[in-house]
Amino acid sequence: MEFREINRAFFNIGNEPTAIEINAKAKALKAEGHPVISLAVGEPDFPTPEGIKEALYRAVKENRTFYPNPRGVPELRDAIAAYEASRKNMPISSNQILVTVGGKPIIPYTMYLLTNPGDEVVLLEPYYLAYPYWVKVFNLKLKVVRLNEDGTIPFDALRASITDRTRLLIINYPSNPTGAMLTHEDMSRLLLLLDEFPSLYILSDEVYSRIIYEGEHISPLPHSPDRIILLESFSKTFSMTGWRLGYGIYPEWMLEYLVKYNSNLLTGPATFVQYAGITALTDPGVQRDVENMVKEFRRRRDYVGQRLEKMGFKFHKPSGAFYYFIDVGMDGMEFSRKFLEEKFVAVTPGIIFGPSFGNYVRISFASSMDNLEEAMDRLEDFLK
Amino acid sequence: MEFREINRAFFNIGNEPTAIEINAKAKALKAEGHPVISLAVGEPDFPTPEGIKEALYRAVKENRTFYPNPRGVPELRDAIAAYEASRKNMPISSNQILVTVGGKPIIPYTMYLLTNPGDEVVLLEPYYLAYPYWVKVFNLKLKVVRLNEDGTIPFDALRASITDRTRLLIINYPSNPTGAMLTHEDMSRLLLLLDEFPSLYILSDEVYSRIIYEGEHISPLPHSPDRIILLESFSKTFSMTGWRLGYGIYPEWMLEYLVKYNSNLLTGPATFVQYAGITALTDPGVQRDVENMVKEFRRRRDYVGQRLEKMGFKFHKPSGAFYYFIDVGMDGMEFSRKFLEEKFVAVTPGIIFGPSFGNYVRISFASSMDNLEEAMDRLEDFLK
């Protein structure tokens, strides 16, 4: 093993296995014939709405099979600009949109654009695994601020963590894994921080923005579009995880640099997938499908919440996304391993969301009611 | 414009506009109503074979729409391993395969895995644009060796360019832009270089491996699989440029690092696209479609070659790929601009393939015979 040749970036970050790797272990047990239920992966279990599939068939039949524009297919960028302008009640130009292979590339693209090695990035804990990965890859200094128990931001701690070398703060509301929403009060304070630190940018990861059960989704983007970058994805909203389609909304001047990077890296998502994305955003039937999915998620959320409460867990009920993030009162990795091995239910150890959450696990309710009922029965058994 | 915040990697490398950007200018002229013919972009003009499209429809109908494994869909990796093992007459394990969004990501993935800032990468000129881009992004030292006029490797010069800090040599046969093939003699010498420099790896970009008119494609992979990385793509062979599907074959020990990188960056190509890729590799009807495409490319190659010869150009006739790379005896950028503006034919300035080729242009014959005839007539007019 020629480890001397391995770049630092390829080493583990924190206590992975990742959620996807845990799912792989669950799959292996399933392949051995065990009745595995996986509540470990962050994807809706619904098939992609039929209207989107039909749009894909049409696009392929029309031979939309040639290289896409590396900014994204123009008609899709227009559709995204119109869709987001309407949702956020602000002007958005197609020239601010970069279409990407899922939403994830926006994380490294943004970090790479705005930082040089040694600069600082602030994450709010619990955080999504890919954030600290790229902080490490780009040789940046990681600063972590633990969120309040209810998911709100502890502003004194956050402000104290920011210096003149801080280039980026990443926020994620509705939150994976807590389901917390951004409050108006927190948003106002974030805007004050941008005023106070003129070289700070905010990357706002809003991929769960349409999976909401209580209240409304608040995006800070309209209030400071020159300093905030939006990360969005078709994956969760439209049950399109495997389609690999997402986008960033950037201040317009950033685009020429990002396009060069994107173009030399991968060009973009499949052309016909981008055409199908237009239908996802604009078709009324698809919007009804999304409403129905959210309705079903709410039913599951309420059911799982009741069961967990009865088992004595304390938690904040998620207002968005599709996870419970609960303190299991013991090492969460150990808990997850045992629960999978003994009861064949996969959940995600909290440690991957940050070192403060060693005693937590994340339970996804993006699974059928039958699965959730059975999994909750097994959890009850497991705890006995 | 906040240029102080722009990372060095986002600046231009060499004399771009890229091929894709030139194509955009051609599109703009076309939109204005001009009879534009683009011979500037590197993609087959054929529709994707029907069998591959059918496989895509099936995969979507079967709801292959969920997250793919970040190594690639296992059935596709098995198919790739079998296909390449048979073509290269060597054992290849699925555990050596990383499926990527087109072939391009293999360039940065490999560079990043094998290098640290300050290490050296050797390119053979003319080279593909994305190679020096990533050399610059990763803060590596670029060394360039100009190929002989017939596309063979000047070994004394190459050997003299390699030091103990040289981590990677990138080769590309059949060559874009010259259409030259790797010779047995050059391959043997490359293997000697690997013996002499134990920390050197070769990245072999073979995306045109099945678009061959004379001789046979020679891959060095079977002769030193521990030290050679293969970059392949479905784009050219199967006319699937817009599908964004490619792969790397790596020494097995490298995979765990690459998968982490790929997984945090973008997960992988669309799941249903990967299933369709299995059909591309294995379906007999698709293989006949490929043969027919190559037959048509050969016809066009011969036609364009005759016309160019008559106009007095000197060149080596391409044995593979689908380009003529010709010395136009004046600044190639100027030539390309004028030819597009006056005669509405887009070609690619040679300068993007390296500073030695300022007087060259690349002419793609991946366009219909009608287009090629008309374009050659216009070129003849233009030269008068």
Chai-1 contact restraints between the chains, C-beta under 6 A:
chainA,res_idxA,chainB,res_idxB,connection_type,confidence,min_distance_angstrom,max_distance_angstrom,comment,restraint_id
A,M1,B,W253,contact,1.0,0.0,6.0,A-B,restraint_1
A,E5,B,L114,contact,1.0,0.0,6.0,A-B,restraint_2
A,N7,B,Y112,contact,1.0,0.0,6.0,A-B,restraint_3
A,F10,B,Y257,contact,1.0,0.0,6.0,A-B,restraint_4
A,E43,B,Y67,contact,1.0,0.0,6.0,A-B,restraint_5
A,P47,B,N63,contact,1.0,0.0,6.0,A-B,restraint_6
A,T48,B,T65,contact,1.0,0.0,6.0,A-B,restraint_7
A,K53,B,V60,contact,1.0,0.0,6.0,A-B,restraint_8
A,Y57,B,Y57,contact,1.0,0.0,6.0,A-B,restraint_9
A,V60,B,K53,contact,1.0,0.0,6.0,A-B,restraint_10
A,N63,B,P47,contact,1.0,0.0,6.0,A-B,restraint_11
A,T65,B,T48,contact,1.0,0.0,6.0,A-B,restraint_12
A,T65,B,G242,contact,1.0,0.0,6.0,A-B,restraint_13
A,F66,B,T241,contact,1.0,0.0,6.0,A-B,restraint_14
A,F66,B,G242,contact,1.0,0.0,6.0,A-B,restraint_15
A,Y67,B,E43,contact,1.0,0.0,6.0,A-B,restraint_16
A,Y67,B,T241,contact,1.0,0.0,6.0,A-B,restraint_17
A,Y67,B,G242,contact,1.0,0.0,6.0,A-B,restraint_18
A,V101,B,V101,contact,1.0,0.0,6.0,A-B,restraint_19
A,V101,B,L266,contact,1.0,0.0,6.0,A-B,restraint_20
A,G102,B,L266,contact,1.0,0.0,6.0,A-B,restraint_21
A,K104,B,L266,contact,1.0,0.0,6.0,A-B,restraint_22
A,P105,B,L266,contact,1.0,0.0,6.0,A-B,restraint_23
A,Y112,B,N7,contact,1.0,0.0,6.0,A-B,restraint_24
A,L114,B,E5,contact,1.0,0.0,6.0,A-B,restraint_25
A,A130,B,N264,contact,1.0,0.0,6.0,A-B,restraint_26
A,Y133,B,N264,contact,1.0,0.0,6.0,A-B,restraint_27
A,T241,B,F66,contact,1.0,0.0,6.0,A-B,restraint_28
A,T241,B,Y67,contact,1.0,0.0,6.0,A-B,restraint_29
A,G242,B,T65,contact,1.0,0.0,6.0,A-B,restraint_30
A,G242,B,F66,contact,1.0,0.0,6.0,A-B,restraint_31
A,G242,B,Y67,contact,1.0,0.0,6.0,A-B,restraint_32
A,G242,B,T271,contact,1.0,0.0,6.0,A-B,restraint_33
A,W243,B,A270,contact,1.0,0.0,6.0,A-B,restraint_34
A,R244,B,A270,contact,1.0,0.0,6.0,A-B,restraint_35
A,W253,B,M1,contact,1.0,0.0,6.0,A-B,restraint_36
A,Y257,B,F10,contact,1.0,0.0,6.0,A-B,restraint_37
A,N264,B,A130,contact,1.0,0.0,6.0,A-B,restraint_38
A,N264,B,Y133,contact,1.0,0.0,6.0,A-B,restraint_39
A,L266,B,V101,contact,1.0,0.0,6.0,A-B,restraint_40
A,L266,B,G102,contact,1.0,0.0,6.0,A-B,restraint_41
A,L266,B,K104,contact,1.0,0.0,6.0,A-B,restraint_42
A,L266,B,P105,contact,1.0,0.0,6.0,A-B,restraint_43
A,A270,B,W243,contact,1.0,0.0,6.0,A-B,restraint_44
A,A270,B,R244,contact,1.0,0.0,6.0,A-B,restraint_45
A,A270,B,A270,contact,1.0,0.0,6.0,A-B,restraint_46
A,A270,B,V273,contact,1.0,0.0,6.0,A-B,restraint_47
A,T271,B,G242,contact,1.0,0.0,6.0,A-B,restraint_48
A,V273,B,A270,contact,1.0,0.0,6.0,A-B,restraint_49
